[in-house]
């Protein structure tokens, strides 16, 4: 695991969000989800008086408050919608 060196270290933040999110959501994150949580970390971490670690903490908290973490949605429902049922 890496430690982000600053708000512009998006490669490390992507790794952290992807690894933590996969465990929390019990599935791989979509590209949009990774981008959303990484953007949150860089936005919070880039504010005056803030640090990238505070931004990372905010992103990980957002993952833990997400419905994808709190509820497990069966994948069968998604495949039924695709079939038109």
PDB file of N, CA, C and O in Angstrom:
ATOM      1  N   UNK A   1       0.845  -1.164   0.000  1.00  0.00           N
ATOM      2  CA  UNK A   1       0.000   0.000   0.000  1.00  0.00           C
ATOM      3  C   UNK A   1       0.895   1.233   0.000  1.00  0.00           C
ATOM      4  O   UNK A   1       1.995   1.206   0.552  1.00  0.00           O
ATOM      5  N   UNK A   2       0.438   2.280  -0.600  1.00  0.00           N
ATOM      6  CA  UNK A   2       1.232   3.502  -0.676  1.00  0.00           C
ATOM      7  C   UNK A   2       0.640   4.581   0.226  1.00  0.00           C
ATOM      8  O   UNK A   2      -0.496   4.473   0.688  1.00  0.00           O
ATOM      9  N   UNK A   3       1.418   5.601   0.460  1.00  0.00           N
ATOM     10  CA  UNK A   3       0.961   6.772   1.202  1.00  0.00           C
ATOM     11  C   UNK A   3       1.030   7.947   0.240  1.00  0.00           C
ATOM     12  O   UNK A   3       2.110   8.258  -0.263  1.00  0.00           O
ATOM     13  N   UNK A   4      -0.101   8.616  -0.033  1.00  0.00           N
ATOM     14  CA  UNK A   4      -0.091   9.727  -0.987  1.00  0.00           C
ATOM     15  C   UNK A   4       0.832  10.845  -0.522  1.00  0.00           C
ATOM     16  O   UNK A   4       0.838  11.209   0.654  1.00  0.00           O
ATOM     17  N   UNK A   5       1.610  11.384  -1.453  1.00  0.00           N
ATOM     18  CA  UNK A   5       2.557  12.440  -1.106  1.00  0.00           C
ATOM     19  C   UNK A   5       1.934  13.823  -1.183  1.00  0.00           C
ATOM     20  O   UNK A   5       2.493  14.781  -0.651  1.00  0.00           O
ATOM     21  N   UNK A   6       0.794  13.941  -1.832  1.00  0.00           N
ATOM     22  CA  UNK A   6       0.122  15.233  -1.944  1.00  0.00           C
ATOM     23  C   UNK A   6      -1.188  15.077  -2.690  1.00  0.00           C
ATOM     24  O   UNK A   6      -1.551  13.985  -3.127  1.00  0.00           O
ATOM     25  N   UNK A   7      -1.892  16.198  -2.827  1.00  0.00           N
ATOM     26  CA  UNK A   7      -3.207  16.173  -3.472  1.00  0.00           C
ATOM     27  C   UNK A   7      -3.115  15.811  -4.953  1.00  0.00           C
ATOM     28  O   UNK A   7      -4.123  15.451  -5.561  1.00  0.00           O
ATOM     29  N   UNK A   8      -1.927  15.899  -5.538  1.00  0.00           N
ATOM     30  CA  UNK A   8      -1.783  15.566  -6.956  1.00  0.00           C
ATOM     31  C   UNK A   8      -1.334  14.122  -7.176  1.00  0.00           C
ATOM     32  O   UNK A   8      -1.158  13.705  -8.321  1.00  0.00           O
ATOM     33  N   UNK A   9      -1.148  13.358  -6.111  1.00  0.00           N
ATOM     34  CA  UNK A   9      -0.704  11.963  -6.228  1.00  0.00           C
ATOM     35  C   UNK A   9      -1.914  11.058  -6.482  1.00  0.00           C
ATOM     36  O   UNK A   9      -2.279  10.238  -5.640  1.00  0.00           O
ATOM     37  N   UNK A  10      -2.520  11.223  -7.647  1.00  0.00           N
ATOM     38  CA  UNK A  10      -3.741  10.483  -7.952  1.00  0.00           C
ATOM     39  C   UNK A  10      -3.480   9.002  -8.193  1.00  0.00           C
ATOM     40  O   UNK A  10      -4.379   8.185  -7.991  1.00  0.00           O
ATOM     41  N   UNK A  11      -2.283   8.637  -8.617  1.00  0.00           N
ATOM     42  CA  UNK A  11      -1.986   7.213  -8.838  1.00  0.00           C
ATOM     43  C   UNK A  11      -2.083   6.443  -7.521  1.00  0.00           C
ATOM     44  O   UNK A  11      -2.675   5.365  -7.471  1.00  0.00           O
ATOM     45  N   UNK A  12      -1.515   6.984  -6.482  1.00  0.00           N
ATOM     46  CA  UNK A  12      -1.573   6.332  -5.169  1.00  0.00           C
ATOM     47  C   UNK A  12      -2.997   6.354  -4.624  1.00  0.00           C
ATOM     48  O   UNK A  12      -3.465   5.362  -4.065  1.00  0.00           O
ATOM     49  N   UNK A  13      -3.681   7.471  -4.780  1.00  0.00           N
ATOM     50  CA  UNK A  13      -5.062   7.562  -4.305  1.00  0.00           C
ATOM     51  C   UNK A  13      -5.961   6.566  -5.031  1.00  0.00           C
ATOM     52  O   UNK A  13      -6.833   5.953  -4.415  1.00  0.00           O
ATOM     53  N   UNK A  14      -5.754   6.401  -6.344  1.00  0.00           N
ATOM     54  CA  UNK A  14      -6.527   5.411  -7.098  1.00  0.00           C
ATOM     55  C   UNK A  14      -6.305   4.011  -6.549  1.00  0.00           C
ATOM     56  O   UNK A  14      -7.254   3.237  -6.422  1.00  0.00           O
ATOM     57  N   UNK A  15      -5.053   3.676  -6.220  1.00  0.00           N
ATOM     58  CA  UNK A  15      -4.741   2.364  -5.650  1.00  0.00           C
ATOM     59  C   UNK A  15      -5.456   2.165  -4.313  1.00  0.00           C
ATOM     60  O   UNK A  15      -6.054   1.118  -4.067  1.00  0.00           O
ATOM     61  N   UNK A  16      -5.385   3.185  -3.453  1.00  0.00           N
ATOM     62  CA  UNK A  16      -6.017   3.090  -2.134  1.00  0.00           C
ATOM     63  C   UNK A  16      -7.521   2.927  -2.253  1.00  0.00           C
ATOM     64  O   UNK A  16      -8.107   2.052  -1.616  1.00  0.00           O
ATOM     65  N   UNK A  17      -8.146   3.764  -3.066  1.00  0.00           N
ATOM     66  CA  UNK A  17      -9.600   3.711  -3.231  1.00  0.00           C
ATOM     67  C   UNK A  17     -10.022   2.382  -3.838  1.00  0.00           C
ATOM     68  O   UNK A  17     -11.008   1.785  -3.405  1.00  0.00           O
ATOM     69  N   UNK A  18      -9.282   1.914  -4.839  1.00  0.00           N
ATOM     70  CA  UNK A  18      -9.623   0.659  -5.499  1.00  0.00           C
ATOM     71  C   UNK A  18      -9.516  -0.524  -4.538  1.00  0.00           C
ATOM     72  O   UNK A  18     -10.414  -1.365  -4.489  1.00  0.00           O
ATOM     73  N   UNK A  19      -8.436  -0.593  -3.784  1.00  0.00           N
ATOM     74  CA  UNK A  19      -8.231  -1.713  -2.859  1.00  0.00           C
ATOM     75  C   UNK A  19      -9.240  -1.683  -1.710  1.00  0.00           C
ATOM     76  O   UNK A  19      -9.854  -2.700  -1.389  1.00  0.00           O
ATOM     77  N   UNK A  20      -9.404  -0.518  -1.099  1.00  0.00           N
ATOM     78  CA  UNK A  20     -10.337  -0.407   0.029  1.00  0.00           C
ATOM     79  C   UNK A  20     -11.780  -0.594  -0.436  1.00  0.00           C
ATOM     80  O   UNK A  20     -12.565  -1.276   0.222  1.00  0.00           O
ATOM     81  N   UNK A  21     -12.120   0.009  -1.559  1.00  0.00           N
ATOM     82  CA  UNK A  21     -13.475  -0.092  -2.084  1.00  0.00           C
ATOM     83  C   UNK A  21     -13.858  -1.507  -2.459  1.00  0.00           C
ATOM     84  O   UNK A  21     -14.998  -1.921  -2.251  1.00  0.00           O
ATOM     85  N   UNK A  22     -12.909  -2.258  -3.013  1.00  0.00           N
ATOM     86  CA  UNK A  22     -13.190  -3.653  -3.376  1.00  0.00           C
ATOM     87  C   UNK A  22     -13.558  -4.480  -2.148  1.00  0.00           C
ATOM     88  O   UNK A  22     -14.467  -5.309  -2.195  1.00  0.00           O
ATOM     89  N   UNK A  23     -12.856  -4.252  -1.073  1.00  0.00           N
ATOM     90  CA  UNK A  23     -13.175  -4.978   0.163  1.00  0.00           C
ATOM     91  C   UNK A  23     -14.494  -4.504   0.769  1.00  0.00           C
ATOM     92  O   UNK A  23     -15.293  -5.307   1.250  1.00  0.00           O
ATOM     93  N   UNK A  24     -14.708  -3.208   0.739  1.00  0.00           N
ATOM     94  CA  UNK A  24     -15.914  -2.654   1.364  1.00  0.00           C
ATOM     95  C   UNK A  24     -17.171  -2.998   0.575  1.00  0.00           C
ATOM     96  O   UNK A  24     -18.192  -3.356   1.163  1.00  0.00           O
ATOM     97  N   UNK A  25     -17.108  -2.894  -0.760  1.00  0.00           N
ATOM     98  CA  UNK A  25     -18.290  -3.134  -1.591  1.00  0.00           C
ATOM     99  C   UNK A  25     -18.452  -4.598  -1.961  1.00  0.00           C
ATOM    100  O   UNK A  25     -19.483  -4.984  -2.514  1.00  0.00           O
ATOM    101  N   UNK A  26     -17.451  -5.422  -1.666  1.00  0.00           N
ATOM    102  CA  UNK A  26     -17.469  -6.849  -1.996  1.00  0.00           C
ATOM    103  C   UNK A  26     -17.594  -7.083  -3.505  1.00  0.00           C
ATOM    104  O   UNK A  26     -18.172  -8.073  -3.953  1.00  0.00           O
ATOM    105  N   UNK A  27     -17.045  -6.155  -4.262  1.00  0.00           N
ATOM    106  CA  UNK A  27     -17.019  -6.228  -5.722  1.00  0.00           C
ATOM    107  C   UNK A  27     -16.027  -5.180  -6.214  1.00  0.00           C
ATOM    108  O   UNK A  27     -15.673  -4.271  -5.464  1.00  0.00           O
ATOM    109  N   UNK A  28     -15.576  -5.291  -7.454  1.00  0.00           N
ATOM    110  CA  UNK A  28     -14.700  -4.234  -7.990  1.00  0.00           C
ATOM    111  C   UNK A  28     -15.477  -2.930  -8.176  1.00  0.00           C
ATOM    112  O   UNK A  28     -16.654  -2.950  -8.537  1.00  0.00           O
ATOM    113  N   UNK A  29     -14.827  -1.820  -7.933  1.00  0.00           N
ATOM    114  CA  UNK A  29     -15.448  -0.525  -8.149  1.00  0.00           C
ATOM    115  C   UNK A  29     -15.470  -0.200  -9.639  1.00  0.00           C
ATOM    116  O   UNK A  29     -14.594  -0.626 -10.391  1.00  0.00           O
ATOM    117  N   UNK A  30     -16.470   0.549 -10.052  1.00  0.00           N
ATOM    118  CA  UNK A  30     -16.510   1.026 -11.431  1.00  0.00           C
ATOM    119  C   UNK A  30     -15.516   2.175 -11.572  1.00  0.00           C
ATOM    120  O   UNK A  30     -15.072   2.752 -10.579  1.00  0.00           O
ATOM    121  N   UNK A  31     -15.177   2.495 -12.797  1.00  0.00           N
ATOM    122  CA  UNK A  31     -14.267   3.625 -13.031  1.00  0.00           C
ATOM    123  C   UNK A  31     -14.857   4.919 -12.489  1.00  0.00           C
ATOM    124  O   UNK A  31     -14.131   5.759 -11.956  1.00  0.00           O
ATOM    125  N   UNK A  32     -16.161   5.085 -12.620  1.00  0.00           N
ATOM    126  CA  UNK A  32     -16.825   6.296 -12.122  1.00  0.00           C
ATOM    127  C   UNK A  32     -16.725   6.395 -10.600  1.00  0.00           C
ATOM    128  O   UNK A  32     -16.525   7.483 -10.060  1.00  0.00           O
ATOM    129  N   UNK A  33     -16.862   5.266  -9.912  1.00  0.00           N
ATOM    130  CA  UNK A  33     -16.754   5.268  -8.452  1.00  0.00           C
ATOM    131  C   UNK A  33     -15.339   5.614  -8.008  1.00  0.00           C
ATOM    132  O   UNK A  33     -15.152   6.399  -7.078  1.00  0.00           O
ATOM    133  N   UNK A  34     -14.351   5.034  -8.664  1.00  0.00           N
ATOM    134  CA  UNK A  34     -12.952   5.332  -8.324  1.00  0.00           C
ATOM    135  C   UNK A  34     -12.680   6.822  -8.535  1.00  0.00           C
ATOM    136  O   UNK A  34     -12.055   7.470  -7.696  1.00  0.00           O
ATOM    137  N   UNK A  35     -13.148   7.352  -9.651  1.00  0.00           N
ATOM    138  CA  UNK A  35     -12.946   8.767  -9.948  1.00  0.00           C
ATOM    139  C   UNK A  35     -13.642   9.645  -8.909  1.00  0.00           C
ATOM    140  O   UNK A  35     -13.071  10.635  -8.452  1.00  0.00           O
ATOM    141  N   UNK A  36     -14.873   9.289  -8.534  1.00  0.00           N
ATOM    142  CA  UNK A  36     -15.623  10.089  -7.561  1.00  0.00           C
ATOM    143  C   UNK A  36     -14.902  10.149  -6.216  1.00  0.00           C
ATOM    144  O   UNK A  36     -14.747  11.228  -5.644  1.00  0.00           O
ATOM    145  N   UNK A  37     -14.462   9.003  -5.709  1.00  0.00           N
ATOM    146  CA  UNK A  37     -13.815   8.986  -4.400  1.00  0.00           C
ATOM    147  C   UNK A  37     -12.417   9.596  -4.447  1.00  0.00           C
ATOM    148  O   UNK A  37     -11.996  10.235  -3.483  1.00  0.00           O
ATOM    149  N   UNK A  38     -11.699   9.413  -5.537  1.00  0.00           N
ATOM    150  CA  UNK A  38     -10.377  10.032  -5.687  1.00  0.00           C
ATOM    151  C   UNK A  38     -10.510  11.547  -5.781  1.00  0.00           C
ATOM    152  O   UNK A  38      -9.714  12.282  -5.196  1.00  0.00           O
ATOM    153  N   UNK A  39     -11.506  12.010  -6.511  1.00  0.00           N
ATOM    154  CA  UNK A  39     -11.744  13.449  -6.625  1.00  0.00           C
ATOM    155  C   UNK A  39     -12.091  14.050  -5.270  1.00  0.00           C
ATOM    156  O   UNK A  39     -11.639  15.146  -4.937  1.00  0.00           O
ATOM    157  N   UNK A  40     -12.883  13.342  -4.498  1.00  0.00           N
ATOM    158  CA  UNK A  40     -13.211  13.810  -3.148  1.00  0.00           C
ATOM    159  C   UNK A  40     -11.939  13.959  -2.319  1.00  0.00           C
ATOM    160  O   UNK A  40     -11.763  14.964  -1.630  1.00  0.00           O
ATOM    161  N   UNK A  41     -11.059  12.973  -2.379  1.00  0.00           N
ATOM    162  CA  UNK A  41      -9.811  13.026  -1.610  1.00  0.00           C
ATOM    163  C   UNK A  41      -8.941  14.195  -2.042  1.00  0.00           C
ATOM    164  O   UNK A  41      -8.384  14.892  -1.194  1.00  0.00           O
ATOM    165  N   UNK A  42      -8.813  14.423  -3.344  1.00  0.00           N
ATOM    166  CA  UNK A  42      -7.965  15.519  -3.819  1.00  0.00           C
ATOM    167  C   UNK A  42      -8.595  16.883  -3.531  1.00  0.00           C
ATOM    168  O   UNK A  42      -7.882  17.850  -3.265  1.00  0.00           O
ATOM    169  N   UNK A  43      -9.916  16.966  -3.581  1.00  0.00           N
ATOM    170  CA  UNK A  43     -10.594  18.229  -3.291  1.00  0.00           C
ATOM    171  C   UNK A  43     -10.429  18.617  -1.823  1.00  0.00           C
ATOM    172  O   UNK A  43     -10.066  19.751  -1.508  1.00  0.00           O
ATOM    173  N   UNK A  44     -10.697  17.673  -0.935  1.00  0.00           N
ATOM    174  CA  UNK A  44     -10.565  17.948   0.500  1.00  0.00           C
ATOM    175  C   UNK A  44      -9.096  18.158   0.862  1.00  0.00           C
ATOM    176  O   UNK A  44      -8.765  19.063   1.628  1.00  0.00           O
ATOM    177  N   UNK A  45      -8.220  17.326   0.313  1.00  0.00           N
ATOM    178  CA  UNK A  45      -6.800  17.433   0.621  1.00  0.00           C
ATOM    179  C   UNK A  45      -6.135  18.665   0.051  1.00  0.00           C
ATOM    180  O   UNK A  45      -5.099  19.099   0.555  1.00  0.00           O
ATOM    181  N   UNK A  46      -6.712  19.235  -0.990  1.00  0.00           N
ATOM    182  CA  UNK A  46      -6.132  20.414  -1.619  1.00  0.00           C
ATOM    183  C   UNK A  46      -6.591  21.735  -1.028  1.00  0.00           C
ATOM    184  O   UNK A  46      -6.093  22.789  -1.422  1.00  0.00           O
ATOM    185  N   UNK A  47      -7.529  21.701  -0.091  1.00  0.00           N
ATOM    186  CA  UNK A  47      -8.015  22.933   0.534  1.00  0.00           C
ATOM    187  C   UNK A  47      -6.946  23.516   1.441  1.00  0.00           C
ATOM    188  O   UNK A  47      -6.161  22.777   2.035  1.00  0.00           O
ATOM    189  N   UNK A  48      -6.911  24.842   1.551  1.00  0.00           N
ATOM    190  CA  UNK A  48      -5.935  25.472   2.446  1.00  0.00           C
ATOM    191  C   UNK A  48      -6.103  24.989   3.887  1.00  0.00           C
ATOM    192  O   UNK A  48      -7.217  24.949   4.410  1.00  0.00           O
ATOM    193  N   UNK A  49      -5.015  24.632   4.506  1.00  0.00           N
ATOM    194  CA  UNK A  49      -5.043  24.152   5.885  1.00  0.00           C
ATOM    195  C   UNK A  49      -5.358  22.684   6.026  1.00  0.00           C
ATOM    196  O   UNK A  49      -5.380  22.163   7.141  1.00  0.00           O
ATOM    197  N   UNK A  50      -5.603  21.999   4.917  1.00  0.00           N
ATOM    198  CA  UNK A  50      -5.915  20.574   4.957  1.00  0.00           C
ATOM    199  C   UNK A  50      -4.704  19.776   4.470  1.00  0.00           C
ATOM    200  O   UNK A  50      -3.746  20.336   3.938  1.00  0.00           O
ATOM    201  N   UNK A  51      -4.766  18.478   4.660  1.00  0.00           N
ATOM    202  CA  UNK A  51      -3.701  17.594   4.181  1.00  0.00           C
ATOM    203  C   UNK A  51      -4.316  16.505   3.323  1.00  0.00           C
ATOM    204  O   UNK A  51      -5.526  16.279   3.362  1.00  0.00           O
ATOM    205  N   UNK A  52      -3.484  15.835   2.553  1.00  0.00           N
ATOM    206  CA  UNK A  52      -3.983  14.751   1.712  1.00  0.00           C
ATOM    207  C   UNK A  52      -4.467  13.587   2.569  1.00  0.00           C
ATOM    208  O   UNK A  52      -5.348  12.835   2.151  1.00  0.00           O
ATOM    209  N   UNK A  53      -3.905  13.433   3.752  1.00  0.00           N
ATOM    210  CA  UNK A  53      -4.389  12.374   4.636  1.00  0.00           C
ATOM    211  C   UNK A  53      -5.813  12.660   5.112  1.00  0.00           C
ATOM    212  O   UNK A  53      -6.606  11.733   5.282  1.00  0.00           O
ATOM    213  N   UNK A  54      -6.143  13.932   5.327  1.00  0.00           N
ATOM    214  CA  UNK A  54      -7.525  14.297   5.663  1.00  0.00           C
ATOM    215  C   UNK A  54      -8.436  14.025   4.471  1.00  0.00           C
ATOM    216  O   UNK A  54      -9.568  13.571   4.636  1.00  0.00           O
ATOM    217  N   UNK A  55      -7.939  14.304   3.280  1.00  0.00           N
ATOM    218  CA  UNK A  55      -8.709  14.010   2.074  1.00  0.00           C
ATOM    219  C   UNK A  55      -8.931  12.524   1.889  1.00  0.00           C
ATOM    220  O   UNK A  55     -10.023  12.096   1.514  1.00  0.00           O
ATOM    221  N   UNK A  56      -7.901  11.734   2.149  1.00  0.00           N
ATOM    222  CA  UNK A  56      -8.019  10.275   2.055  1.00  0.00           C
ATOM    223  C   UNK A  56      -9.012   9.764   3.083  1.00  0.00           C
ATOM    224  O   UNK A  56      -9.831   8.895   2.781  1.00  0.00           O
ATOM    225  N   UNK A  57      -8.946  10.290   4.277  1.00  0.00           N
ATOM    226  CA  UNK A  57      -9.895   9.901   5.331  1.00  0.00           C
ATOM    227  C   UNK A  57     -11.330  10.213   4.897  1.00  0.00           C
ATOM    228  O   UNK A  57     -12.232   9.409   5.132  1.00  0.00           O
ATOM    229  N   UNK A  58     -11.548  11.356   4.274  1.00  0.00           N
ATOM    230  CA  UNK A  58     -12.886  11.725   3.797  1.00  0.00           C
ATOM    231  C   UNK A  58     -13.377  10.756   2.727  1.00  0.00           C
ATOM    232  O   UNK A  58     -14.547  10.371   2.728  1.00  0.00           O
ATOM    233  N   UNK A  59     -12.495  10.361   1.818  1.00  0.00           N
ATOM    234  CA  UNK A  59     -12.875   9.427   0.757  1.00  0.00           C
ATOM    235  C   UNK A  59     -13.221   8.057   1.336  1.00  0.00           C
ATOM    236  O   UNK A  59     -14.208   7.446   0.926  1.00  0.00           O
ATOM    237  N   UNK A  60     -12.430   7.573   2.275  1.00  0.00           N
ATOM    238  CA  UNK A  60     -12.700   6.271   2.886  1.00  0.00           C
ATOM    239  C   UNK A  60     -13.979   6.319   3.720  1.00  0.00           C
ATOM    240  O   UNK A  60     -14.729   5.343   3.754  1.00  0.00           O
ATOM    241  N   UNK A  61     -14.234   7.439   4.392  1.00  0.00           N
ATOM    242  CA  UNK A  61     -15.497   7.603   5.124  1.00  0.00           C
ATOM    243  C   UNK A  61     -16.681   7.590   4.167  1.00  0.00           C
ATOM    244  O   UNK A  61     -17.724   7.013   4.476  1.00  0.00           O
ATOM    245  N   UNK A  62     -16.528   8.221   3.007  1.00  0.00           N
ATOM    246  CA  UNK A  62     -17.605   8.239   2.013  1.00  0.00           C
ATOM    247  C   UNK A  62     -17.896   6.828   1.506  1.00  0.00           C
ATOM    248  O   UNK A  62     -19.054   6.478   1.280  1.00  0.00           O
ATOM    249  N   UNK A  63     -16.860   6.024   1.328  1.00  0.00           N
ATOM    250  CA  UNK A  63     -17.061   4.633   0.909  1.00  0.00           C
ATOM    251  C   UNK A  63     -17.854   3.881   1.964  1.00  0.00           C
ATOM    252  O   UNK A  63     -18.762   3.116   1.638  1.00  0.00           O
ATOM    253  N   UNK A  64     -17.512   4.097   3.231  1.00  0.00           N
ATOM    254  CA  UNK A  64     -18.187   3.389   4.315  1.00  0.00           C
ATOM    255  C   UNK A  64     -19.614   3.883   4.562  1.00  0.00           C
ATOM    256  O   UNK A  64     -20.386   3.214   5.249  1.00  0.00           O
ATOM    257  N   UNK A  65     -19.971   5.040   4.014  1.00  0.00           N
ATOM    258  CA  UNK A  65     -21.328   5.560   4.135  1.00  0.00           C
ATOM    259  C   UNK A  65     -22.150   5.325   2.879  1.00  0.00           C
ATOM    260  O   UNK A  65     -23.327   5.680   2.828  1.00  0.00           O
ATOM    261  N   UNK A  66     -21.544   4.737   1.882  1.00  0.00           N
ATOM    262  CA  UNK A  66     -22.218   4.498   0.610  1.00  0.00           C
ATOM    263  C   UNK A  66     -23.229   3.365   0.728  1.00  0.00           C
ATOM    264  O   UNK A  66     -22.997   2.413   1.473  1.00  0.00           O
ATOM    265  N   UNK A  67     -24.352   3.448   0.005  1.00  0.00           N
ATOM    266  CA  UNK A  67     -25.310   2.339  -0.010  1.00  0.00           C
ATOM    267  C   UNK A  67     -24.685   1.029  -0.506  1.00  0.00           C
ATOM    268  O   UNK A  67     -25.134  -0.053  -0.128  1.00  0.00           O
ATOM    269  N   UNK A  68     -23.662   1.123  -1.341  1.00  0.00           N
ATOM    270  CA  UNK A  68     -23.000  -0.091  -1.831  1.00  0.00           C
ATOM    271  C   UNK A  68     -22.273  -0.824  -0.709  1.00  0.00           C
ATOM    272  O   UNK A  68     -22.063  -2.034  -0.801  1.00  0.00           O
ATOM    273  N   UNK A  69     -21.887  -0.114   0.344  1.00  0.00           N
ATOM    274  CA  UNK A  69     -21.278  -0.755   1.502  1.00  0.00           C
ATOM    275  C   UNK A  69     -22.347  -1.213   2.483  1.00  0.00           C
ATOM    276  O   UNK A  69     -22.264  -2.308   3.041  1.00  0.00           O
ATOM    277  N   UNK A  70     -23.347  -0.370   2.687  1.00  0.00           N
ATOM    278  CA  UNK A  70     -24.357  -0.651   3.700  1.00  0.00           C
ATOM    279  C   UNK A  70     -25.335  -1.744   3.297  1.00  0.00           C
ATOM    280  O   UNK A  70     -25.834  -2.474   4.153  1.00  0.00           O
ATOM    281  N   UNK A  71     -25.616  -1.865   1.998  1.00  0.00           N
ATOM    282  CA  UNK A  71     -26.582  -2.844   1.509  1.00  0.00           C
ATOM    283  C   UNK A  71     -25.937  -3.707   0.446  1.00  0.00           C
ATOM    284  O   UNK A  71     -25.160  -3.218  -0.375  1.00  0.00           O
ATOM    285  N   UNK A  72     -26.249  -4.952   0.460  1.00  0.00           N
ATOM    286  CA  UNK A  72     -25.757  -5.852  -0.573  1.00  0.00           C
ATOM    287  C   UNK A  72     -26.890  -6.119  -1.555  1.00  0.00           C
ATOM    288  O   UNK A  72     -27.867  -6.791  -1.226  1.00  0.00           O
ATOM    289  N   UNK A  73     -26.749  -5.595  -2.741  1.00  0.00           N
ATOM    290  CA  UNK A  73     -27.789  -5.728  -3.762  1.00  0.00           C
ATOM    291  C   UNK A  73     -27.495  -6.978  -4.573  1.00  0.00           C
ATOM    292  O   UNK A  73     -26.394  -7.122  -5.105  1.00  0.00           O
ATOM    293  N   UNK A  74     -28.466  -7.892  -4.678  1.00  0.00           N
ATOM    294  CA  UNK A  74     -28.224  -9.104  -5.453  1.00  0.00           C
ATOM    295  C   UNK A  74     -27.994  -8.779  -6.927  1.00  0.00           C
ATOM    296  O   UNK A  74     -28.678  -7.924  -7.491  1.00  0.00           O
ATOM    297  N   UNK A  75     -27.048  -9.449  -7.540  1.00  0.00           N
ATOM    298  CA  UNK A  75     -26.734  -9.228  -8.940  1.00  0.00           C
ATOM    299  C   UNK A  75     -27.812  -9.799  -9.869  1.00  0.00           C
ATOM    300  O   UNK A  75     -27.839  -9.460 -11.052  1.00  0.00           O
ATOM    301  N   UNK A  76     -28.682 -10.641  -9.366  1.00  0.00           N
ATOM    302  CA  UNK A  76     -29.753 -11.249 -10.174  1.00  0.00           C
ATOM    303  C   UNK A  76     -30.706 -10.172 -10.665  1.00  0.00           C
ATOM    304  O   UNK A  76     -31.194 -10.250 -11.793  1.00  0.00           O
ATOM    305  N   UNK A  77     -30.982  -9.163  -9.834  1.00  0.00           N
ATOM    306  CA  UNK A  77     -31.915  -8.104 -10.217  1.00  0.00           C
ATOM    307  C   UNK A  77     -31.413  -7.354 -11.437  1.00  0.00           C
ATOM    308  O   UNK A  77     -32.201  -7.005 -12.316  1.00  0.00           O
ATOM    309  N   UNK A  78     -30.128  -7.102 -11.505  1.00  0.00           N
ATOM    310  CA  UNK A  78     -29.572  -6.385 -12.649  1.00  0.00           C
ATOM    311  C   UNK A  78     -29.693  -7.211 -13.926  1.00  0.00           C
ATOM    312  O   UNK A  78     -29.956  -6.657 -14.993  1.00  0.00           O
ATOM    313  N   UNK A  79     -29.507  -8.520 -13.832  1.00  0.00           N
ATOM    314  CA  UNK A  79     -29.584  -9.341 -15.035  1.00  0.00           C
ATOM    315  C   UNK A  79     -31.030  -9.497 -15.498  1.00  0.00           C
ATOM    316  O   UNK A  79     -31.268  -9.654 -16.695  1.00  0.00           O
ATOM    317  N   UNK A  80     -31.999  -9.458 -14.588  1.00  0.00           N
ATOM    318  CA  UNK A  80     -33.417  -9.538 -14.983  1.00  0.00           C
ATOM    319  C   UNK A  80     -33.825  -8.291 -15.759  1.00  0.00           C
ATOM    320  O   UNK A  80     -34.564  -8.382 -16.739  1.00  0.00           O
ATOM    321  N   UNK A  81     -33.344  -7.127 -15.324  1.00  0.00           N
ATOM    322  CA  UNK A  81     -33.664  -5.888 -16.021  1.00  0.00           C
ATOM    323  C   UNK A  81     -33.087  -5.900 -17.429  1.00  0.00           C
ATOM    324  O   UNK A  81     -33.719  -5.399 -18.359  1.00  0.00           O
ATOM    325  N   UNK A  82     -31.919  -6.455 -17.596  1.00  0.00           N
ATOM    326  CA  UNK A  82     -31.292  -6.530 -18.905  1.00  0.00           C
ATOM    327  C   UNK A  82     -32.063  -7.471 -19.841  1.00  0.00           C
ATOM    328  O   UNK A  82     -32.078  -7.271 -21.055  1.00  0.00           O
ATOM    329  N   UNK A  83     -32.701  -8.492 -19.268  1.00  0.00           N
ATOM    330  CA  UNK A  83     -33.488  -9.440 -20.063  1.00  0.00           C
ATOM    331  C   UNK A  83     -34.868  -8.896 -20.407  1.00  0.00           C
ATOM    332  O   UNK A  83     -35.572  -9.472 -21.236  1.00  0.00           O
ATOM    333  N   UNK A  84     -35.260  -7.798 -19.782  1.00  0.00           N
ATOM    334  CA  UNK A  84     -36.579  -7.217 -20.029  1.00  0.00           C
ATOM    335  C   UNK A  84     -37.672  -7.833 -19.203  1.00  0.00           C
ATOM    336  O   UNK A  84     -38.848  -7.643 -19.512  1.00  0.00           O
ATOM    337  N   UNK A  85     -37.330  -8.565 -18.162  1.00  0.00           N
ATOM    338  CA  UNK A  85     -38.335  -9.233 -17.310  1.00  0.00           C
ATOM    339  C   UNK A  85     -38.866  -8.304 -16.256  1.00  0.00           C
ATOM    340  O   UNK A  85     -39.714  -8.698 -15.456  1.00  0.00           O
TER     341      UNK A  85
END
